Amino acid sequence: MNHFLLRISYIVLLSCVLLSCNKKTNSSFELKEGDLLFQNTGSDDIDNAIKDVTATASAKNYSHVGMAMQKDNKWFVVEAIPKQGVCITPIANFLERNKNKFNKSQTTVARLDNYYKPYLKTAIQYGIARVNTPYDDIFLWDDTSYYCSELVYKMFSTQDLPKDSIPFLTHPMTFNDSSGKPLTSWVKYYKARNQSIPEGIEGTNPNLMASSNHITFVHDYEND
């Protein structure tokens, strides 16, 4: 009987250790300044419209991206979002957005290659200097407002980096479906703003950034 109880105690202890190890593994991830936080931010018309014209074959597709920064030992995200424009968001607020049915944040973290470490501080300063700049809801490139991936791209393109060393690409934007016609959601979107659709204008988007060869995905908050 004592031997049986001893075995049960051992199994319980081993289970606790394994659970503790798993918990430690899941919670051991630590952000670094300059990390990119990609999000599937929502399911409203504009979020779906963005994903409809930028989706890739990857398992995850994104409609938003921001950059991690630290201030006074607290974590924030420099980002450009509708209504607020360029802002600095506490990480807890950022991760609260659009959780899945298991109450997990739909946020994935990517880290730039070591080559870009010397440029991260200046990149973050570029974003901070533009706090309160309006959000670019027309998605134009050469104006004084920013959409999310435009801000992150320009954090690097405005530095002393050779053009072929910028970690992200741009390409002509499209707002068309597979048949080559503008998506109805985008037609309504630009009509409401009394603007023509900027088809073919140079730009970028979160999914294009997520496909960069200069980043490595290091954490998925949905797996926490």
Salt bridges, closest charged atoms under 4 A:
ASP35 OD1 - ARG111 NE 2.87
GLU79 OE1 - HIS64 NE2 2.67
GLU79 OE2 - ARG97 NH2 2.56
GLU96 OE2 - LYS99 NZ 2.89
ASP113 OD2 - HIS214 ND1 3.57
ASP137 OD2 - ARG193 NE 3.19
GLU150 OE2 - LYS154 NZ 2.72
ASP220 OD2 - LYS60 NZ 3.32
GLU222 OE1 - LYS60 NZ 2.52
ASP224 OD1 - HIS219 NE2 2.96
